[in-house]
Amino acid sequence: MSSKGGFEFTGLRGVELSNTAAIRLGRANDVHGTLAIPNDDESGRAWRLPAKSGSLPIMGTFAVQLPAAVAAEFSTVVTVSGIRVEDALVVHLNGANVATTTYGFDNSTGHILVQSVPGNGNITLFFGNPGNSTGYVDLRASYLAMR
């Protein structure tokens, strides 16, 4: 039996868990994490974790409706679970939802993402508004955060 970080480990090789869609790991203080495999008909999967210590990044998408701002600069906050103040963060705007956009996104009124700041459970987006657009705009964005 080997030990690392105060834990004792048994030496297992080639463990197979059949008919299992998820593995749930828990700690004594009722904190749990789950590794899940999608239930679809695709062929088998193989995962390879990076050869490093630390946290894996989280990523996803969100939708945000920009306020009817009349200022040249404004900010808005979106709720994103898992984000922390100390995270490194990248946000990419994927474009506007054309079906709900009432104004904006032509050559004179496009909103420009100037900065994205991580918070505990949220991201604050700071925009430049060079055309002083005054209508609501629905945006789709992607983010990547890493500790």
C-alpha positions in Angstrom: 0.0 0.0 0.0 1.4 3.4 -0.9 0.6 6.8 0.7 0.5 10.3 -0.7 -0.8 13.5 0.8 -1.9 11.8 4.0 -4.0 9.1 2.2 -3.4 5.4 1.9 -3.9 3.9 -1.6 -4.3 0.3 -2.7 -2.6 -0.9 -5.9 -5.3 -1.7 -8.4 -4.6 -2.3 -12.1 -7.1 -2.4 -14.9 -10.4 -1.8 -13.0 -13.6 -2.0 -15.1 -16.9 -0.7 -13.9 -19.6 -2.1 -16.2 -23.1 -0.7 -16.6 -22.0 2.5 -14.8 -22.7 5.9 -16.2 -21.1 8.0 -13.5 -18.6 7.8 -10.7 -19.3 9.9 -7.6 -16.4 10.9 -5.3 -17.1 12.3 -1.9 -15.4 13.7 1.1 -16.4 13.4 4.8 -17.8 16.9 4.9 -20.5 16.0 2.3 -18.7 17.6 -0.7 -19.1 15.5 -3.8 -17.9 15.5 -7.4 -19.2 13.4 -10.3 -17.5 12.1 -13.4 -20.3 11.2 -15.9 -20.3 9.4 -19.2 -23.1 10.5 -21.7 -25.7 7.8 -22.4 -25.5 7.6 -26.2 -24.5 5.1 -28.9 -21.1 6.5 -29.7 -18.1 4.2 -29.5 -15.9 4.0 -26.4 -14.0 6.9 -25.1 -10.5 7.4 -23.8 -9.5 10.4 -21.6 -6.0 11.5 -21.0 -5.4 14.0 -18.3 -2.5 16.5 -18.6 0.8 15.6 -16.9 0.6 18.4 -14.4 -0.8 19.2 -10.9 -3.6 21.7 -10.4 -7.1 22.3 -11.6 -8.7 21.6 -14.9 -10.3 24.6 -16.6 -14.1 25.1 -16.7 -15.7 26.4 -19.9 -19.2 27.0 -21.2 -21.5 29.5 -22.8 -23.9 32.1 -21.6 -26.5 34.5 -23.0 -26.7 38.1 -21.8 -29.1 40.9 -22.7 -27.2 44.2 -22.9 -29.1 47.0 -21.3 -30.4 50.0 -23.3 -27.3 52.0 -22.6 -27.0 55.6 -23.7 -23.4 55.9 -22.4 -20.3 55.4 -24.4 -19.2 52.8 -21.8 -21.3 50.5 -19.5 -21.1 47.1 -17.7 -23.3 44.2 -16.9 -23.0 41.1 -14.7 -23.8 37.5 -15.8 -24.2 34.6 -13.3 -21.8 31.7 -14.1 -21.4 28.9 -11.6 -17.9 27.8 -10.7 -16.2 31.1 -11.5 -14.0 32.5 -8.7 -12.3 35.9 -8.2 -8.9 34.4 -8.6 -9.5 32.7 -11.9 -7.8 33.5 -15.2 -10.7 34.3 -17.6 -11.2 34.5 -21.3 -14.6 35.6 -22.8 -15.4 35.5 -26.5 -18.5 37.0 -28.0 -20.2 34.6 -30.4 -22.6 37.2 -31.8 -26.0 38.6 -31.4 -29.3 36.6 -31.4 -30.8 38.1 -34.5 -34.3 37.0 -33.6 -34.4 39.2 -30.5 -32.0 42.0 -31.4 -34.0 45.2 -31.6 -31.1 47.5 -32.4 -27.4 47.5 -32.7 -24.7 45.6 -34.5 -24.2 47.6 -37.6 -21.0 49.6 -38.4 -21.9 52.5 -36.2 -23.5 50.9 -33.1 -21.7 47.6 -32.4 -20.9 46.9 -28.7 -17.2 46.2 -28.0 -16.2 44.0 -25.1 -13.4 45.9 -23.4 -12.8 43.7 -20.3 -14.3 40.7 -18.5 -13.7 40.4 -14.7 -14.3 37.2 -12.8 -16.2 37.3 -9.5 -17.5 34.6 -7.1 -20.2 33.0 -9.3 -20.4 35.8 -11.8 -18.6 37.6 -14.6 -18.7 41.4 -15.0 -18.5 42.5 -18.7 -17.4 46.0 -19.6 -18.4 47.3 -23.0 -17.6 50.2 -25.2 -20.6 51.6 -27.0 -19.1 53.9 -29.7 -22.4 54.5 -31.5 -24.3 55.1 -28.3 -26.8 52.4 -29.1 -29.9 52.7 -27.0 -31.6 49.4 -27.8 -31.5 46.0 -26.1 -29.2 43.4 -27.7 -29.1 39.7 -26.8 -25.6 38.3 -27.0 -24.2 34.7 -26.9 -20.7 34.3 -25.4 -18.2 31.5 -24.6 -15.9 31.5 -21.6 -12.9 29.6 -20.3 -11.7 30.0 -16.7 -8.7 28.4 -14.9 -7.3 28.6 -11.5 
